[in-house]
């Protein structure tokens, strides 16, 4: 029995919307933090997926909230980070 497709779908916890040789684009629902319940598109290109999303509800003015998949594939809030200065 080959479960590769099922395991990837569970891990990504999203809808696959496109695919290239080196990345997968999905839409994920965010859990916890200031963006709880919202969805966002994510392009996965490595084995340590995460996303930093700028938002007004962040603990730092102009900063971003970091979300990453947990062991069950749900994209959960990890932390807020200050805005990057150029």
PDB file of N, CA, C and O in Angstrom:
ATOM      1  N   UNK A   1       0.846  -1.172   0.000  1.00  0.00           N
ATOM      2  CA  UNK A   1       0.000   0.000   0.000  1.00  0.00           C
ATOM      3  C   UNK A   1       0.890   1.233   0.000  1.00  0.00           C
ATOM      4  O   UNK A   1       1.799   1.345   0.822  1.00  0.00           O
ATOM      5  N   UNK A   2       0.631   2.159  -0.920  1.00  0.00           N
ATOM      6  CA  UNK A   2       1.421   3.390  -1.018  1.00  0.00           C
ATOM      7  C   UNK A   2       0.606   4.553  -0.472  1.00  0.00           C
ATOM      8  O   UNK A   2      -0.465   4.855  -0.998  1.00  0.00           O
ATOM      9  N   UNK A   3       1.104   5.219   0.591  1.00  0.00           N
ATOM     10  CA  UNK A   3       0.368   6.299   1.242  1.00  0.00           C
ATOM     11  C   UNK A   3       0.985   7.668   1.011  1.00  0.00           C
ATOM     12  O   UNK A   3       0.594   8.631   1.671  1.00  0.00           O
ATOM     13  N   UNK A   4       1.920   7.781   0.113  1.00  0.00           N
ATOM     14  CA  UNK A   4       2.631   9.047  -0.070  1.00  0.00           C
ATOM     15  C   UNK A   4       1.687  10.220  -0.292  1.00  0.00           C
ATOM     16  O   UNK A   4       1.819  11.236   0.392  1.00  0.00           O
ATOM     17  N   UNK A   5       0.753  10.121  -1.208  1.00  0.00           N
ATOM     18  CA  UNK A   5      -0.169  11.223  -1.479  1.00  0.00           C
ATOM     19  C   UNK A   5      -1.007  11.580  -0.278  1.00  0.00           C
ATOM     20  O   UNK A   5      -1.247  12.758  -0.017  1.00  0.00           O
ATOM     21  N   UNK A   6      -1.464  10.569   0.469  1.00  0.00           N
ATOM     22  CA  UNK A   6      -2.275  10.831   1.657  1.00  0.00           C
ATOM     23  C   UNK A   6      -1.444  11.498   2.742  1.00  0.00           C
ATOM     24  O   UNK A   6      -1.922  12.421   3.402  1.00  0.00           O
ATOM     25  N   UNK A   7      -0.223  11.053   2.936  1.00  0.00           N
ATOM     26  CA  UNK A   7       0.626  11.640   3.972  1.00  0.00           C
ATOM     27  C   UNK A   7       0.942  13.097   3.652  1.00  0.00           C
ATOM     28  O   UNK A   7       0.926  13.939   4.549  1.00  0.00           O
ATOM     29  N   UNK A   8       1.227  13.407   2.396  1.00  0.00           N
ATOM     30  CA  UNK A   8       1.522  14.788   2.024  1.00  0.00           C
ATOM     31  C   UNK A   8       0.293  15.659   2.232  1.00  0.00           C
ATOM     32  O   UNK A   8       0.405  16.756   2.779  1.00  0.00           O
ATOM     33  N   UNK A   9      -0.864  15.199   1.811  1.00  0.00           N
ATOM     34  CA  UNK A   9      -2.085  15.983   1.988  1.00  0.00           C
ATOM     35  C   UNK A   9      -2.378  16.265   3.444  1.00  0.00           C
ATOM     36  O   UNK A   9      -2.787  17.375   3.785  1.00  0.00           O
ATOM     37  N   UNK A  10      -2.178  15.282   4.317  1.00  0.00           N
ATOM     38  CA  UNK A  10      -2.417  15.463   5.741  1.00  0.00           C
ATOM     39  C   UNK A  10      -1.413  16.452   6.318  1.00  0.00           C
ATOM     40  O   UNK A  10      -1.787  17.327   7.098  1.00  0.00           O
ATOM     41  N   UNK A  11      -0.140  16.323   5.944  1.00  0.00           N
ATOM     42  CA  UNK A  11       0.894  17.201   6.467  1.00  0.00           C
ATOM     43  C   UNK A  11       0.668  18.646   6.043  1.00  0.00           C
ATOM     44  O   UNK A  11       0.831  19.554   6.857  1.00  0.00           O
ATOM     45  N   UNK A  12       0.298  18.877   4.790  1.00  0.00           N
ATOM     46  CA  UNK A  12       0.127  20.234   4.298  1.00  0.00           C
ATOM     47  C   UNK A  12      -1.156  20.875   4.788  1.00  0.00           C
ATOM     48  O   UNK A  12      -1.235  22.096   4.922  1.00  0.00           O
ATOM     49  N   UNK A  13      -2.158  20.059   5.056  1.00  0.00           N
ATOM     50  CA  UNK A  13      -3.428  20.543   5.586  1.00  0.00           C
ATOM     51  C   UNK A  13      -3.995  21.693   4.769  1.00  0.00           C
ATOM     52  O   UNK A  13      -4.368  22.727   5.325  1.00  0.00           O
ATOM     53  N   UNK A  14      -4.061  21.527   3.499  1.00  0.00           N
ATOM     54  CA  UNK A  14      -4.593  22.570   2.638  1.00  0.00           C
ATOM     55  C   UNK A  14      -5.036  22.001   1.312  1.00  0.00           C
ATOM     56  O   UNK A  14      -4.966  20.792   1.091  1.00  0.00           O
ATOM     57  N   UNK A  15      -5.482  22.852   0.448  1.00  0.00           N
ATOM     58  CA  UNK A  15      -5.904  22.445  -0.882  1.00  0.00           C
ATOM     59  C   UNK A  15      -4.778  22.740  -1.862  1.00  0.00           C
ATOM     60  O   UNK A  15      -4.311  23.875  -1.957  1.00  0.00           O
ATOM     61  N   UNK A  16      -4.348  21.729  -2.581  1.00  0.00           N
ATOM     62  CA  UNK A  16      -3.291  21.922  -3.560  1.00  0.00           C
ATOM     63  C   UNK A  16      -3.849  22.710  -4.740  1.00  0.00           C
ATOM     64  O   UNK A  16      -4.833  22.300  -5.354  1.00  0.00           O
ATOM     65  N   UNK A  17      -3.218  23.847  -5.057  1.00  0.00           N
ATOM     66  CA  UNK A  17      -3.734  24.677  -6.139  1.00  0.00           C
ATOM     67  C   UNK A  17      -2.808  24.720  -7.345  1.00  0.00           C
ATOM     68  O   UNK A  17      -3.221  25.160  -8.418  1.00  0.00           O
ATOM     69  N   UNK A  18      -1.590  24.281  -7.197  1.00  0.00           N
ATOM     70  CA  UNK A  18      -0.665  24.284  -8.317  1.00  0.00           C
ATOM     71  C   UNK A  18       0.595  23.549  -7.933  1.00  0.00           C
ATOM     72  O   UNK A  18       0.847  23.314  -6.751  1.00  0.00           O
ATOM     73  N   UNK A  19       1.388  23.184  -8.922  1.00  0.00           N
ATOM     74  CA  UNK A  19       2.573  22.417  -8.597  1.00  0.00           C
ATOM     75  C   UNK A  19       3.628  22.636  -9.668  1.00  0.00           C
ATOM     76  O   UNK A  19       3.315  22.660 -10.858  1.00  0.00           O
ATOM     77  N   UNK A  20       4.874  22.795  -9.249  1.00  0.00           N
ATOM     78  CA  UNK A  20       5.979  22.877 -10.188  1.00  0.00           C
ATOM     79  C   UNK A  20       7.010  21.855  -9.751  1.00  0.00           C
ATOM     80  O   UNK A  20       6.754  21.061  -8.847  1.00  0.00           O
ATOM     81  N   UNK A  21       8.159  21.868 -10.379  1.00  0.00           N
ATOM     82  CA  UNK A  21       9.185  20.899 -10.038  1.00  0.00           C
ATOM     83  C   UNK A  21       9.718  21.077  -8.627  1.00  0.00           C
ATOM     84  O   UNK A  21      10.136  20.097  -8.011  1.00  0.00           O
ATOM     85  N   UNK A  22       9.718  22.301  -8.090  1.00  0.00           N
ATOM     86  CA  UNK A  22      10.368  22.536  -6.803  1.00  0.00           C
ATOM     87  C   UNK A  22       9.456  23.093  -5.719  1.00  0.00           C
ATOM     88  O   UNK A  22       9.925  23.332  -4.606  1.00  0.00           O
ATOM     89  N   UNK A  23       8.178  23.307  -5.994  1.00  0.00           N
ATOM     90  CA  UNK A  23       7.322  23.874  -4.963  1.00  0.00           C
ATOM     91  C   UNK A  23       5.881  23.420  -5.120  1.00  0.00           C
ATOM     92  O   UNK A  23       5.458  22.979  -6.189  1.00  0.00           O
ATOM     93  N   UNK A  24       5.150  23.537  -4.036  1.00  0.00           N
ATOM     94  CA  UNK A  24       3.726  23.225  -4.007  1.00  0.00           C
ATOM     95  C   UNK A  24       3.014  24.442  -3.444  1.00  0.00           C
ATOM     96  O   UNK A  24       3.413  24.962  -2.402  1.00  0.00           O
ATOM     97  N   UNK A  25       1.973  24.902  -4.113  1.00  0.00           N
ATOM     98  CA  UNK A  25       1.181  26.030  -3.627  1.00  0.00           C
ATOM     99  C   UNK A  25      -0.134  25.500  -3.073  1.00  0.00           C
ATOM    100  O   UNK A  25      -0.833  24.726  -3.728  1.00  0.00           O
ATOM    101  N   UNK A  26      -0.461  25.929  -1.855  1.00  0.00           N
ATOM    102  CA  UNK A  26      -1.687  25.488  -1.197  1.00  0.00           C
ATOM    103  C   UNK A  26      -2.339  26.681  -0.513  1.00  0.00           C
ATOM    104  O   UNK A  26      -1.713  27.726  -0.339  1.00  0.00           O
ATOM    105  N   UNK A  27      -3.591  26.519  -0.131  1.00  0.00           N
ATOM    106  CA  UNK A  27      -4.272  27.494   0.711  1.00  0.00           C
ATOM    107  C   UNK A  27      -4.482  26.836   2.061  1.00  0.00           C
ATOM    108  O   UNK A  27      -5.007  25.725   2.137  1.00  0.00           O
ATOM    109  N   UNK A  28      -4.076  27.513   3.132  1.00  0.00           N
ATOM    110  CA  UNK A  28      -4.188  26.938   4.472  1.00  0.00           C
ATOM    111  C   UNK A  28      -5.060  27.822   5.355  1.00  0.00           C
ATOM    112  O   UNK A  28      -5.144  29.033   5.154  1.00  0.00           O
ATOM    113  N   UNK A  29      -5.704  27.201   6.331  1.00  0.00           N
ATOM    114  CA  UNK A  29      -6.444  27.950   7.344  1.00  0.00           C
ATOM    115  C   UNK A  29      -5.525  28.134   8.537  1.00  0.00           C
ATOM    116  O   UNK A  29      -4.832  27.204   8.949  1.00  0.00           O
ATOM    117  N   UNK A  30      -5.523  29.352   9.096  1.00  0.00           N
ATOM    118  CA  UNK A  30      -4.649  29.685  10.218  1.00  0.00           C
ATOM    119  C   UNK A  30      -5.387  29.467  11.534  1.00  0.00           C
ATOM    120  O   UNK A  30      -6.579  29.753  11.646  1.00  0.00           O
ATOM    121  N   UNK A  31      -4.658  28.953  12.533  1.00  0.00           N
ATOM    122  CA  UNK A  31      -5.240  28.653  13.838  1.00  0.00           C
ATOM    123  C   UNK A  31      -4.471  29.391  14.930  1.00  0.00           C
ATOM    124  O   UNK A  31      -3.245  29.309  14.995  1.00  0.00           O
ATOM    125  N   UNK A  32      -5.191  30.111  15.783  1.00  0.00           N
ATOM    126  CA  UNK A  32      -4.585  30.848  16.885  1.00  0.00           C
ATOM    127  C   UNK A  32      -4.003  32.174  16.428  1.00  0.00           C
ATOM    128  O   UNK A  32      -3.975  32.476  15.235  1.00  0.00           O
ATOM    129  N   UNK A  33      -3.541  32.956  17.383  1.00  0.00           N
ATOM    130  CA  UNK A  33      -2.915  34.238  17.067  1.00  0.00           C
ATOM    131  C   UNK A  33      -3.882  35.243  16.471  1.00  0.00           C
ATOM    132  O   UNK A  33      -5.090  35.005  16.443  1.00  0.00           O
ATOM    133  N   UNK A  34      -3.362  36.360  15.994  1.00  0.00           N
ATOM    134  CA  UNK A  34      -4.213  37.445  15.507  1.00  0.00           C
ATOM    135  C   UNK A  34      -4.941  37.147  14.196  1.00  0.00           C
ATOM    136  O   UNK A  34      -5.886  37.860  13.858  1.00  0.00           O
ATOM    137  N   UNK A  35      -4.540  36.132  13.456  1.00  0.00           N
ATOM    138  CA  UNK A  35      -5.178  35.821  12.173  1.00  0.00           C
ATOM    139  C   UNK A  35      -6.012  34.540  12.239  1.00  0.00           C
ATOM    140  O   UNK A  35      -6.288  33.925  11.209  1.00  0.00           O
ATOM    141  N   UNK A  36      -6.409  34.141  13.438  1.00  0.00           N
ATOM    142  CA  UNK A  36      -7.169  32.903  13.641  1.00  0.00           C
ATOM    143  C   UNK A  36      -8.392  32.835  12.731  1.00  0.00           C
ATOM    144  O   UNK A  36      -9.179  33.779  12.664  1.00  0.00           O
ATOM    145  N   UNK A  37      -8.545  31.718  12.035  1.00  0.00           N
ATOM    146  CA  UNK A  37      -9.697  31.488  11.182  1.00  0.00           C
ATOM    147  C   UNK A  37      -9.547  31.980   9.754  1.00  0.00           C
ATOM    148  O   UNK A  37     -10.337  31.600   8.891  1.00  0.00           O
ATOM    149  N   UNK A  38      -8.562  32.807   9.487  1.00  0.00           N
ATOM    150  CA  UNK A  38      -8.360  33.310   8.126  1.00  0.00           C
ATOM    151  C   UNK A  38      -7.611  32.273   7.290  1.00  0.00           C
ATOM    152  O   UNK A  38      -6.978  31.366   7.830  1.00  0.00           O
ATOM    153  N   UNK A  39      -7.691  32.418   5.979  1.00  0.00           N
ATOM    154  CA  UNK A  39      -6.935  31.546   5.090  1.00  0.00           C
ATOM    155  C   UNK A  39      -5.903  32.374   4.336  1.00  0.00           C
ATOM    156  O   UNK A  39      -6.072  33.577   4.137  1.00  0.00           O
ATOM    157  N   UNK A  40      -4.833  31.706   3.923  1.00  0.00           N
ATOM    158  CA  UNK A  40      -3.786  32.379   3.164  1.00  0.00           C
ATOM    159  C   UNK A  40      -3.133  31.390   2.208  1.00  0.00           C
ATOM    160  O   UNK A  40      -3.011  30.209   2.533  1.00  0.00           O
ATOM    161  N   UNK A  41      -2.714  31.852   1.036  1.00  0.00           N
ATOM    162  CA  UNK A  41      -1.968  30.967   0.138  1.00  0.00           C
ATOM    163  C   UNK A  41      -0.527  30.825   0.628  1.00  0.00           C
ATOM    164  O   UNK A  41       0.070  31.788   1.108  1.00  0.00           O
ATOM    165  N   UNK A  42       0.015  29.635   0.503  1.00  0.00           N
ATOM    166  CA  UNK A  42       1.381  29.360   0.930  1.00  0.00           C
ATOM    167  C   UNK A  42       2.061  28.551  -0.169  1.00  0.00           C
ATOM    168  O   UNK A  42       1.477  27.601  -0.690  1.00  0.00           O
ATOM    169  N   UNK A  43       3.282  28.917  -0.520  1.00  0.00           N
ATOM    170  CA  UNK A  43       4.083  28.132  -1.450  1.00  0.00           C
ATOM    171  C   UNK A  43       5.181  27.455  -0.651  1.00  0.00           C
ATOM    172  O   UNK A  43       6.007  28.118  -0.024  1.00  0.00           O
ATOM    173  N   UNK A  44       5.183  26.148  -0.679  1.00  0.00           N
ATOM    174  CA  UNK A  44       6.158  25.372   0.079  1.00  0.00           C
ATOM    175  C   UNK A  44       7.330  25.028  -0.824  1.00  0.00           C
ATOM    176  O   UNK A  44       7.152  24.456  -1.899  1.00  0.00           O
ATOM    177  N   UNK A  45       8.535  25.383  -0.374  1.00  0.00           N
ATOM    178  CA  UNK A  45       9.714  25.123  -1.187  1.00  0.00           C
ATOM    179  C   UNK A  45      10.796  24.357  -0.441  1.00  0.00           C
ATOM    180  O   UNK A  45      11.806  23.991  -1.043  1.00  0.00           O
ATOM    181  N   UNK A  46      10.617  24.104   0.844  1.00  0.00           N
ATOM    182  CA  UNK A  46      11.625  23.353   1.583  1.00  0.00           C
ATOM    183  C   UNK A  46      10.954  22.474   2.629  1.00  0.00           C
ATOM    184  O   UNK A  46       9.727  22.423   2.707  1.00  0.00           O
ATOM    185  N   UNK A  47      11.755  21.787   3.429  1.00  0.00           N
ATOM    186  CA  UNK A  47      11.201  20.850   4.388  1.00  0.00           C
ATOM    187  C   UNK A  47      10.846  21.484   5.728  1.00  0.00           C
ATOM    188  O   UNK A  47      10.361  20.784   6.617  1.00  0.00           O
ATOM    189  N   UNK A  48      11.069  22.776   5.903  1.00  0.00           N
ATOM    190  CA  UNK A  48      10.718  23.471   7.135  1.00  0.00           C
ATOM    191  C   UNK A  48       9.765  24.615   6.799  1.00  0.00           C
ATOM    192  O   UNK A  48      10.151  25.782   6.848  1.00  0.00           O
ATOM    193  N   UNK A  49       8.510  24.278   6.454  1.00  0.00           N
ATOM    194  CA  UNK A  49       7.582  25.316   5.998  1.00  0.00           C
ATOM    195  C   UNK A  49       7.105  26.223   7.127  1.00  0.00           C
ATOM    196  O   UNK A  49       6.809  25.758   8.228  1.00  0.00           O
ATOM    197  N   UNK A  50       7.035  27.498   6.847  1.00  0.00           N
ATOM    198  CA  UNK A  50       6.450  28.491   7.747  1.00  0.00           C
ATOM    199  C   UNK A  50       6.189  29.742   6.928  1.00  0.00           C
ATOM    200  O   UNK A  50       6.688  29.887   5.812  1.00  0.00           O
ATOM    201  N   UNK A  51       5.403  30.642   7.495  1.00  0.00           N
ATOM    202  CA  UNK A  51       5.095  31.880   6.791  1.00  0.00           C
ATOM    203  C   UNK A  51       4.993  33.013   7.805  1.00  0.00           C
ATOM    204  O   UNK A  51       4.442  32.829   8.890  1.00  0.00           O
ATOM    205  N   UNK A  52       5.526  34.190   7.453  1.00  0.00           N
ATOM    206  CA  UNK A  52       5.413  35.396   8.276  1.00  0.00           C
ATOM    207  C   UNK A  52       4.468  36.349   7.554  1.00  0.00           C
ATOM    208  O   UNK A  52       4.761  36.798   6.446  1.00  0.00           O
ATOM    209  N   UNK A  53       3.336  36.656   8.182  1.00  0.00           N
ATOM    210  CA  UNK A  53       2.299  37.467   7.542  1.00  0.00           C
ATOM    211  C   UNK A  53       2.165  38.825   8.222  1.00  0.00           C
ATOM    212  O   UNK A  53       1.821  38.883   9.402  1.00  0.00           O
ATOM    213  N   UNK A  54       2.429  39.921   7.506  1.00  0.00           N
ATOM    214  CA  UNK A  54       2.229  41.254   8.077  1.00  0.00           C
ATOM    215  C   UNK A  54       0.751  41.454   8.416  1.00  0.00           C
ATOM    216  O   UNK A  54      -0.127  41.070   7.643  1.00  0.00           O
ATOM    217  N   UNK A  55       0.481  42.061   9.588  1.00  0.00           N
ATOM    218  CA  UNK A  55      -0.912  42.325   9.953  1.00  0.00           C
ATOM    219  C   UNK A  55      -0.993  43.352  11.069  1.00  0.00           C
ATOM    220  O   UNK A  55      -0.055  43.509  11.851  1.00  0.00           O
ATOM    221  N   UNK A  56      -2.122  44.053  11.138  1.00  0.00           N
ATOM    222  CA  UNK A  56      -2.328  45.103  12.137  1.00  0.00           C
ATOM    223  C   UNK A  56      -2.531  44.558  13.544  1.00  0.00           C
ATOM    224  O   UNK A  56      -2.340  45.292  14.514  1.00  0.00           O
ATOM    225  N   UNK A  57      -2.912  43.290  13.681  1.00  0.00           N
ATOM    226  CA  UNK A  57      -3.150  42.711  14.997  1.00  0.00           C
ATOM    227  C   UNK A  57      -1.906  42.140  15.647  1.00  0.00           C
ATOM    228  O   UNK A  57      -1.980  41.577  16.740  1.00  0.00           O
ATOM    229  N   UNK A  58      -0.778  42.276  14.997  1.00  0.00           N
ATOM    230  CA  UNK A  58       0.496  41.768  15.503  1.00  0.00           C
ATOM    231  C   UNK A  58       0.900  42.525  16.774  1.00  0.00           C
ATOM    232  O   UNK A  58       0.514  43.678  16.962  1.00  0.00           O
ATOM    233  N   UNK A  59       1.672  41.876  17.634  1.00  0.00           N
ATOM    234  CA  UNK A  59       2.138  42.501  18.872  1.00  0.00           C
ATOM    235  C   UNK A  59       3.100  43.665  18.611  1.00  0.00           C
ATOM    236  O   UNK A  59       3.302  44.501  19.491  1.00  0.00           O
ATOM    237  N   UNK A  60       3.685  43.729  17.434  1.00  0.00           N
ATOM    238  CA  UNK A  60       4.631  44.785  17.079  1.00  0.00           C
ATOM    239  C   UNK A  60       4.054  45.628  15.950  1.00  0.00           C
ATOM    240  O   UNK A  60       3.666  45.071  14.923  1.00  0.00           O
ATOM    241  N   UNK A  61       3.979  46.955  16.099  1.00  0.00           N
ATOM    242  CA  UNK A  61       3.459  47.802  15.017  1.00  0.00           C
ATOM    243  C   UNK A  61       4.231  47.559  13.716  1.00  0.00           C
ATOM    244  O   UNK A  61       5.458  47.655  13.685  1.00  0.00           O
ATOM    245  N   UNK A  62       3.504  47.248  12.656  1.00  0.00           N
ATOM    246  CA  UNK A  62       4.136  46.977  11.371  1.00  0.00           C
ATOM    247  C   UNK A  62       4.796  45.614  11.273  1.00  0.00           C
ATOM    248  O   UNK A  62       5.455  45.314  10.278  1.00  0.00           O
ATOM    249  N   UNK A  63       4.626  44.789  12.291  1.00  0.00           N
ATOM    250  CA  UNK A  63       5.277  43.480  12.320  1.00  0.00           C
ATOM    251  C   UNK A  63       4.485  42.384  11.633  1.00  0.00           C
ATOM    252  O   UNK A  63       3.504  42.644  10.936  1.00  0.00           O
ATOM    253  N   UNK A  64       4.928  41.156  11.844  1.00  0.00           N
ATOM    254  CA  UNK A  64       4.321  39.989  11.208  1.00  0.00           C
ATOM    255  C   UNK A  64       4.051  38.899  12.232  1.00  0.00           C
ATOM    256  O   UNK A  64       4.720  38.810  13.261  1.00  0.00           O
ATOM    257  N   UNK A  65       3.062  38.077  11.933  1.00  0.00           N
ATOM    258  CA  UNK A  65       2.761  36.899  12.742  1.00  0.00           C
ATOM    259  C   UNK A  65       3.274  35.672  12.000  1.00  0.00           C
ATOM    260  O   UNK A  65       3.080  35.534  10.792  1.00  0.00           O
ATOM    261  N   UNK A  66       3.925  34.790  12.735  1.00  0.00           N
ATOM    262  CA  UNK A  66       4.522  33.598  12.137  1.00  0.00           C
ATOM    263  C   UNK A  66       3.605  32.404  12.368  1.00  0.00           C
ATOM    264  O   UNK A  66       3.168  32.150  13.490  1.00  0.00           O
ATOM    265  N   UNK A  67       3.322  31.676  11.291  1.00  0.00           N
ATOM    266  CA  UNK A  67       2.511  30.461  11.341  1.00  0.00           C
ATOM    267  C   UNK A  67       3.293  29.323  10.698  1.00  0.00           C
ATOM    268  O   UNK A  67       4.027  29.527   9.731  1.00  0.00           O
ATOM    269  N   UNK A  68       3.124  28.116  11.251  1.00  0.00           N
ATOM    270  CA  UNK A  68       3.778  26.922  10.714  1.00  0.00           C
ATOM    271  C   UNK A  68       2.889  25.718  11.005  1.00  0.00           C
ATOM    272  O   UNK A  68       2.074  25.758  11.927  1.00  0.00           O
ATOM    273  N   UNK A  69       3.041  24.647  10.224  1.00  0.00           N
ATOM    274  CA  UNK A  69       2.219  23.468  10.474  1.00  0.00           C
ATOM    275  C   UNK A  69       2.688  22.727  11.723  1.00  0.00           C
ATOM    276  O   UNK A  69       3.886  22.587  11.968  1.00  0.00           O
ATOM    277  N   UNK A  70       1.706  22.249  12.518  1.00  0.00           N
ATOM    278  CA  UNK A  70       2.053  21.411  13.658  1.00  0.00           C
ATOM    279  C   UNK A  70       2.160  19.963  13.189  1.00  0.00           C
ATOM    280  O   UNK A  70       2.078  19.694  11.991  1.00  0.00           O
ATOM    281  N   UNK A  71       2.342  19.033  14.116  1.00  0.00           N
ATOM    282  CA  UNK A  71       2.518  17.632  13.745  1.00  0.00           C
ATOM    283  C   UNK A  71       1.272  17.027  13.110  1.00  0.00           C
ATOM    284  O   UNK A  71       1.358  15.989  12.455  1.00  0.00           O
ATOM    285  N   UNK A  72       0.113  17.664  13.295  1.00  0.00           N
ATOM    286  CA  UNK A  72      -1.125  17.181  12.679  1.00  0.00           C
ATOM    287  C   UNK A  72      -1.431  17.882  11.361  1.00  0.00           C
ATOM    288  O   UNK A  72      -2.437  17.576  10.721  1.00  0.00           O
ATOM    289  N   UNK A  73      -0.572  18.825  10.943  1.00  0.00           N
ATOM    290  CA  UNK A  73      -0.758  19.519   9.678  1.00  0.00           C
ATOM    291  C   UNK A  73      -1.556  20.805   9.768  1.00  0.00           C
ATOM    292  O   UNK A  73      -1.748  21.476   8.754  1.00  0.00           O
ATOM    293  N   UNK A  74      -2.033  21.173  10.969  1.00  0.00           N
ATOM    294  CA  UNK A  74      -2.751  22.450  11.135  1.00  0.00           C
ATOM    295  C   UNK A  74      -1.735  23.577  11.189  1.00  0.00           C
ATOM    296  O   UNK A  74      -0.710  23.451  11.860  1.00  0.00           O
ATOM    297  N   UNK A  75      -2.000  24.677  10.494  1.00  0.00           N
ATOM    298  CA  UNK A  75      -1.103  25.828  10.498  1.00  0.00           C
ATOM    299  C   UNK A  75      -1.433  26.682  11.717  1.00  0.00           C
ATOM    300  O   UNK A  75      -2.471  27.342  11.754  1.00  0.00           O
ATOM    301  N   UNK A  76      -0.550  26.668  12.713  1.00  0.00           N
ATOM    302  CA  UNK A  76      -0.807  27.334  13.990  1.00  0.00           C
ATOM    303  C   UNK A  76       0.164  28.500  14.203  1.00  0.00           C
ATOM    304  O   UNK A  76       1.290  28.508  13.707  1.00  0.00           O
ATOM    305  N   UNK A  77      -0.329  29.483  14.965  1.00  0.00           N
ATOM    306  CA  UNK A  77       0.467  30.663  15.289  1.00  0.00           C
ATOM    307  C   UNK A  77       1.654  30.251  16.152  1.00  0.00           C
ATOM    308  O   UNK A  77       1.503  29.477  17.097  1.00  0.00           O
ATOM    309  N   UNK A  78       2.836  30.772  15.822  1.00  0.00           N
ATOM    310  CA  UNK A  78       4.052  30.482  16.572  1.00  0.00           C
ATOM    311  C   UNK A  78       4.500  31.675  17.412  1.00  0.00           C
ATOM    312  O   UNK A  78       4.852  31.523  18.582  1.00  0.00           O
ATOM    313  N   UNK A  79       4.485  32.874  16.802  1.00  0.00           N
ATOM    314  CA  UNK A  79       5.021  34.058  17.471  1.00  0.00           C
ATOM    315  C   UNK A  79       4.773  35.272  16.573  1.00  0.00           C
ATOM    316  O   UNK A  79       4.392  35.129  15.412  1.00  0.00           O
ATOM    317  N   UNK A  80       4.993  36.454  17.121  1.00  0.00           N
ATOM    318  CA  UNK A  80       4.990  37.685  16.336  1.00  0.00           C
ATOM    319  C   UNK A  80       6.422  38.187  16.261  1.00  0.00           C
ATOM    320  O   UNK A  80       7.215  37.952  17.173  1.00  0.00           O
ATOM    321  N   UNK A  81       6.753  38.871  15.189  1.00  0.00           N
ATOM    322  CA  UNK A  81       8.100  39.431  15.054  1.00  0.00           C
ATOM    323  C   UNK A  81       8.008  40.892  14.646  1.00  0.00           C
ATOM    324  O   UNK A  81       7.078  41.277  13.937  1.00  0.00           O
ATOM    325  N   UNK A  82       8.967  41.719  15.086  1.00  0.00           N
ATOM    326  CA  UNK A  82       8.963  43.136  14.714  1.00  0.00           C
ATOM    327  C   UNK A  82       9.165  43.309  13.209  1.00  0.00           C
ATOM    328  O   UNK A  82       9.634  42.404  12.519  1.00  0.00           O
ATOM    329  N   UNK A  83       8.801  44.486  12.724  1.00  0.00           N
ATOM    330  CA  UNK A  83       8.998  44.803  11.308  1.00  0.00           C
ATOM    331  C   UNK A  83      10.485  44.801  10.979  1.00  0.00           C
ATOM    332  O   UNK A  83      11.314  45.218  11.788  1.00  0.00           O
ATOM    333  N   UNK A  84      10.806  44.331   9.790  1.00  0.00           N
ATOM    334  CA  UNK A  84      12.191  44.349   9.316  1.00  0.00           C
ATOM    335  C   UNK A  84      12.526  45.758   8.842  1.00  0.00           C
ATOM    336  O   UNK A  84      11.725  46.392   8.155  1.00  0.00           O
ATOM    337  N   UNK A  85      13.692  46.244   9.203  1.00  0.00           N
ATOM    338  CA  UNK A  85      14.121  47.560   8.722  1.00  0.00           C
ATOM    339  C   UNK A  85      15.089  47.363   7.559  1.00  0.00           C
ATOM    340  O   UNK A  85      15.964  46.499   7.616  1.00  0.00           O
ATOM    341  N   UNK A  86      14.933  48.164   6.506  1.00  0.00           N
ATOM    342  CA  UNK A  86      15.788  47.979   5.309  1.00  0.00           C
ATOM    343  C   UNK A  86      17.231  48.296   5.536  1.00  0.00           C
ATOM    344  O   UNK A  86      18.041  48.180   4.615  1.00  0.00           O
TER     345      UNK A  86
END
